[in-house]
Structure formats: structure tokens, C-alpha cells
Amino acid sequence: MAERWITKAELCKHLCISRNTLQSRIYPIASKGEHYIHKDPFNPASHKVWKLSEVERLLIQSRSALQ
């Protein structure tokens, strides 16, 4: 079964961080297609949805992201 993509609110709740922290610390190091995709792929201004396992892996590899 494929892992589902989660919203920004769900990601923040799981990581126990604020939306501001997500935007300032994780957005710059996250890659489109690997860590997140746009909900509407034809609209780059649409909401992002996140792959939790990949974001967790990113944070483990980049410990300074949340410090």
C-alpha cells in the first residue's frame, strides 16, 4: 500500500513545529517531487502535500534544519 501524502497542518502536528518553522527551516531544504508535491500539479500556487517518511529522512540527514 502506498504511503499517503499529508497536509502542512498534519506535518506540523506530527513534527511538533509551527507553520513558521516549517516554512523557514524545512521549505529551503525540501525538494519538490521527493518531499512534497503540489495538490494541483497544474497550479504551482496550489497547496503542498508532504510525504512524511521522506521529510523525516531529510531531518535525520540534516540535523541542523530545526536547530
C-alpha positions as CSV (number, residue, x, y, z in Angstrom):
1,M,0.0,0.0,0.0
2,A,1.4,3.4,-1.0
3,E,2.0,6.0,1.7
4,R,-0.5,8.8,1.6
5,W,0.5,12.5,1.3
6,I,-0.3,14.7,4.2
7,T,-1.1,18.4,4.6
8,K,1.1,21.1,6.1
9,A,-1.1,21.1,9.2
10,E,-0.7,17.4,9.7
11,L,3.0,17.6,9.1
12,C,3.4,20.4,11.6
13,K,1.4,18.5,14.2
14,H,3.4,15.3,13.7
15,L,6.8,17.2,14.0
16,C,5.5,19.4,16.8
17,I,6.6,22.6,15.0
18,S,4.8,25.7,13.9
19,R,4.0,26.6,10.4
20,N,6.5,29.4,10.5
21,T,9.3,26.9,11.5
22,L,8.2,24.6,8.6
23,Q,8.4,27.5,6.1
24,S,11.6,29.0,7.4
25,R,13.6,25.8,8.1
26,I,12.2,23.0,6.0
27,Y,11.0,24.6,2.8
28,P,14.5,25.7,1.8
29,I,15.9,22.2,2.1
30,A,12.9,20.2,0.8
31,S,12.8,19.0,-2.8
32,K,9.7,19.1,-5.0
33,G,8.7,15.6,-6.0
34,E,10.7,13.9,-3.3
35,H,9.5,15.6,-0.1
36,Y,6.4,17.4,-1.4
37,I,4.2,17.9,-4.4
38,H,1.6,20.4,-5.3
39,K,-2.0,19.3,-4.7
40,D,-2.9,20.5,-8.2
41,P,0.1,19.8,-10.4
42,F,-1.0,22.3,-13.0
43,N,-1.2,25.1,-10.5
44,P,2.2,25.9,-8.8
45,A,0.4,28.2,-6.3
46,S,-1.7,25.3,-5.0
47,H,-1.2,23.8,-1.6
48,K,1.7,21.5,-0.9
49,V,1.2,17.9,0.3
50,W,4.1,16.2,2.1
51,K,5.5,12.6,2.2
52,L,6.1,12.1,5.9
53,S,8.7,9.4,5.6
54,E,10.8,11.5,3.2
55,V,10.6,14.6,5.4
56,E,11.6,12.5,8.5
57,R,14.6,11.1,6.5
58,L,15.6,14.6,5.4
59,L,15.5,15.8,9.0
60,I,17.6,12.9,10.2
61,Q,20.2,13.6,7.5
62,S,20.1,17.4,8.1
63,R,20.0,17.8,11.9
64,S,20.7,21.5,11.7
65,A,17.4,22.1,10.0
66,L,15.4,22.6,13.2
67,Q,18.2,24.0,15.5
